[in-house]
């Protein structure tokens, strides 16, 4: 480990936080995020939760949610968290692809990355930017989870003690779900020179990798294990779990993130600035 690695990593991650929460561009993105999540929480989430609470989604022998393929919504004790769980698992990983795309590529394009690495190692820049983006996403995830908790308490304040464990489980699992996507964008950002290229390559690689590995696993079942390398591979299985059972699959995003970060660090050390 190079001298000054952790202090530099901390400074760079703090810069990422300031760039998102204290600049005009970052605040505009934050405002857009707040408005979008306001409508998600206040309309589809509250509507579906009300159906679960009042039993309107249930019919004799079956339910409306069984009919539309969302029977797993009934697995959680608190309906609002059940609906939020499904929304967050799909929205935040997709958001991560755009939010985490600009980790080092813009600095490389402007030529400022060479200047930054004169005072910090490439590894501290790479991991510092990654850590900063993960902190931002953790704040956003926690904020939406707390907003969902507010909806729960607005309906029934006596659920506070029961809601806290659900809140912690959901927040932790959604953060884990976005971890490999952020690591993938860190690696791609280290390899290309623009945010657009990083985003396009992420979508192409993710789509074709999933397709190719699924085809190989179909014809050669012994290769099914390699599907674990696809970021988000565990998400469909997570929707069938609830509360702390969801941590059964935590090893998958952690393994994916370690592999992608190792690849990204190698790219960063070899790539021309």
Residue pairs with C-beta under 8 A, 6 or more apart in sequence:
2 121
2 123
2 124
4 120
4 121
4 124
5 121
5 123
5 124
6 124
8 119
8 120
8 121
8 124
8 125
8 128
9 124
9 127
9 128
9 131
10 128
11 120
11 128
12 120
12 124
12 125
12 128
12 129
12 131
12 132
13 128
13 129
13 131
13 132
13 135
14 132
15 128
15 132
16 128
16 129
16 131
16 132
16 133
16 135
16 136
17 132
17 135
17 136
19 26
20 26
20 29
20 30
20 136
21 27
21 30
21 136
29 99
33 95
33 140
37 144
37 147
40 87
40 91
41 84
41 144
41 147
41 148
41 151
44 83
44 87
45 80
45 83
45 84
45 87
45 148
45 151
46 80
46 151
48 57
48 73
48 79
48 83
49 79
49 80
49 82
49 83
49 151
50 56
50 79
51 57
51 64
52 65
52 73
52 74
52 79
52 82
52 83
53 79
53 155
56 64
57 63
57 64
57 65
57 73
58 64
63 71
63 74
65 71
65 73
65 74
70 86
72 86
72 239
72 240
72 242
73 79
73 82
73 83
73 86
74 82
75 82
75 240
75 241
75 242
76 82
76 85
76 166
76 242
76 243
77 162
77 166
77 243
78 152
78 159
78 162
78 163
78 166
80 148
80 151
80 152
80 155
81 148
81 152
81 163
81 166
81 167
81 170
82 242
84 144
84 145
84 148
84 170
85 170
85 239
85 242
86 239
88 141
88 144
88 145
88 170
88 174
89 173
89 174
89 177
89 235
89 238
89 239
90 235
92 137
92 140
92 141
92 174
92 177
92 178
93 177
93 178
93 181
93 231
93 232
93 235
95 137
95 178
96 137
96 178
96 181
96 182
96 185
97 181
97 185
97 199
97 202
97 203
98 199
99 133
99 136
99 137
100 133
100 137
100 181
100 182
100 185
100 186
100 189
101 185
101 188
101 189
101 195
101 198
101 199
101 202
102 189
102 195
102 198
103 126
103 129
103 130
103 133
103 185
103 186
103 189
103 190
104 113
104 125
104 126
104 129
104 186
104 189
104 190
104 268
105 188
105 189
105 190
105 192
105 193
105 194
105 195
105 197
105 198
106 194
106 195
107 113
107 116
108 193
108 271
108 273
109 193
109 194
113 125
113 273
114 273
116 125
117 125
117 273
120 128
122 268
122 269
123 265
123 268
123 269
125 268
126 186
126 190
126 264
126 265
126 268
127 261
127 265
129 186
129 189
130 182
130 183
130 186
130 261
130 264
133 182
133 185
133 186
134 175
134 178
134 179
134 182
137 175
137 178
137 182
138 175
141 171
141 174
141 175
141 178
142 171
145 167
145 170
145 171
145 174
146 167
148 167
149 163
149 167
152 159
152 163
153 159
153 160
153 163
165 243
165 244
166 243
169 243
169 244
169 246
169 247
170 246
172 247
173 238
173 246
173 247
173 250
176 250
176 253
176 254
177 232
177 234
177 235
177 238
177 253
179 253
179 254
179 256
179 257
180 231
180 232
180 253
180 256
180 257
180 260
181 231
181 232
182 257
183 231
183 256
183 257
183 260
183 261
183 264
184 202
184 205
184 206
184 231
184 260
185 198
185 202
186 260
186 261
186 264
187 260
187 261
187 263
187 264
187 267
188 197
188 198
188 201
188 202
188 205
188 264
189 198
190 264
190 267
190 268
190 271
191 201
191 267
191 271
192 198
192 201
206 230
206 231
206 232
209 229
209 230
210 227
210 230
213 223
213 226
213 227
213 229
213 230
214 227
216 223
216 226
217 223
217 224
217 226
217 227
227 233
228 252
228 255
228 256
229 256
229 259
230 256
231 253
231 256
231 260
233 252
233 256
234 249
234 252
234 253
237 249
238 246
238 249
241 248
241 249
